[in-house]
Amino acid sequence: MYGQSFEMIKFRTMRDAYDADGKPLSDSERMTSFGRFLRSSSLDELPEFWNVLKGDMSLVGPRPLLMEYLDYYTEDELLRHSVRPGITGLAQVTGRNAIKWDERLGYDVQYVKTRTFFMDLKIFFKTIYQVFKHEGVVAVPSEVYQKLSDERKEQ
């Protein structure tokens, strides 16, 4: 049903920068100071409202992830694609992007299996609270955890 690729509108928070061998520098080296501000304040999510208006995304649902991760989901985790992806979701209000992949994807599956209108309202208002409180924000996620594909290759 869902799980289709789409172009997600985002602010550019990192610059293109490469080392002498032509490999991209680390995320923290490419992050601009303005980009760090946008991410830490969650203002980098504002352009995604265009995706909601276009029908690619919902306000609440599992966060869209890279297409390269599709081969690394468990069968249960693939359920996250049975609903429209969201700007915020259960995983984001339960730990934002500071929690481990297994836990985050587990919250996505839990959301899909138990979602209700009232749950969506609770997630939406908890998101607003967390944005203003700056709770659980990680401006450069690669400083905290690795990509899902890299983590699961190691397992």
C-alpha positions in Angstrom: 0.0 0.0 0.0 2.5 2.6 1.1 6.3 2.1 1.3 6.6 3.9 -2.1 9.5 6.2 -2.6 8.8 9.9 -2.8 10.8 13.1 -2.7 10.8 14.5 0.8 11.2 18.2 1.0 13.9 19.2 3.6 16.1 22.2 4.4 19.7 21.5 3.5 21.6 21.4 6.8 24.9 20.0 5.6 27.4 21.1 3.0 29.0 19.0 0.3 32.5 18.4 1.6 35.0 15.7 0.7 38.4 14.5 1.8 41.4 14.2 -0.4 40.2 10.7 -1.6 36.9 12.1 -2.7 34.9 10.5 0.2 32.3 12.7 2.0 33.5 14.1 5.3 31.7 12.9 8.5 28.3 14.4 9.2 29.6 16.5 12.0 32.3 18.0 9.7 29.7 18.8 7.0 27.1 20.3 9.4 26.8 24.0 9.2 26.1 26.1 12.3 22.8 27.2 10.8 22.0 23.6 10.0 22.8 22.6 13.6 20.4 25.3 14.8 17.6 24.1 12.4 18.0 20.5 13.6 18.2 21.3 17.3 15.1 23.5 17.1 13.3 21.0 14.8 12.7 23.8 12.3 14.2 21.5 9.7 10.9 19.6 9.6 8.8 22.6 8.4 9.2 21.9 4.7 7.8 18.4 5.2 4.3 20.0 5.6 4.4 20.3 1.8 4.7 16.5 1.7 1.6 16.3 3.9 -0.3 18.6 1.7 0.7 16.6 -1.4 -0.5 13.4 0.3 2.9 11.7 0.5 3.0 12.0 4.3 0.8 12.3 7.3 1.3 14.5 10.4 1.6 11.3 12.5 3.1 8.0 11.4 6.4 6.2 11.3 9.2 8.5 10.1 10.2 7.8 6.5 13.6 6.2 6.3 16.1 5.6 3.5 15.0 3.2 0.7 18.4 1.4 1.2 17.1 0.1 4.5 14.3 -2.0 2.9 16.4 -5.1 2.8 17.3 -4.8 6.5 13.8 -4.8 8.1 12.4 -7.9 9.8 9.1 -9.1 8.6 7.4 -7.5 11.5 9.2 -4.2 10.9 7.9 -4.1 7.3 4.4 -3.3 8.9 5.6 0.2 9.3 5.0 0.6 5.6 1.3 -0.3 5.8 0.5 3.3 6.9 1.5 6.7 5.5 4.8 7.9 6.9 4.6 10.9 9.3 6.4 14.0 10.3 6.3 12.7 13.9 5.5 9.3 15.3 5.4 7.1 18.5 9.2 6.5 18.3 9.9 10.3 18.1 7.8 11.1 21.2 9.2 8.1 23.0 12.9 8.9 22.5 13.2 11.0 19.3 16.3 10.0 17.4 18.3 9.2 20.5 17.0 5.6 20.8 18.5 2.5 19.1 17.2 1.2 15.8 15.5 -2.0 17.2 13.6 0.1 19.7 12.7 2.8 17.2 11.4 0.3 14.7 9.6 -1.6 17.5 7.7 1.6 18.3 6.8 2.0 14.7 5.3 -1.5 14.6 3.5 -0.8 17.9 2.0 2.4 16.4 0.8 0.6 13.3 -0.8 -2.2 15.3 -2.5 0.0 17.9 -3.1 3.4 16.2 -6.2 5.4 16.9 -7.3 9.0 16.3 -6.7 9.7 20.0 -3.2 8.2 19.9 -2.4 10.4 17.0 -3.6 13.5 18.9 -1.5 12.5 21.9 1.6 12.0 19.7 0.9 15.3 18.0 0.6 17.3 21.2 3.5 15.5 22.9 5.6 16.4 19.8 4.8 20.1 20.2 5.8 19.8 23.9 9.1 18.1 23.1 10.0 20.6 20.3 9.6 23.5 22.7 11.4 21.7 25.5 14.3 20.5 23.1 14.0 17.1 24.6 15.9 14.1 23.0 17.2 16.1 20.0 20.3 14.9 18.3 21.5 17.3 15.7 24.0 14.9 14.1 22.5 11.4 14.5 25.6 9.7 13.2 27.4 10.9 16.3 25.0 8.7 18.4 24.3 5.7 16.2 25.1 4.2 12.8 22.9 3.7 9.8 20.5 0.8 10.0 22.1 -1.0 7.1 25.5 -0.8 8.7 24.2 -1.9 12.1 22.3 -4.9 10.7 25.2 -6.0 8.5 27.3 -6.4 11.7 24.7 -8.6 13.4 
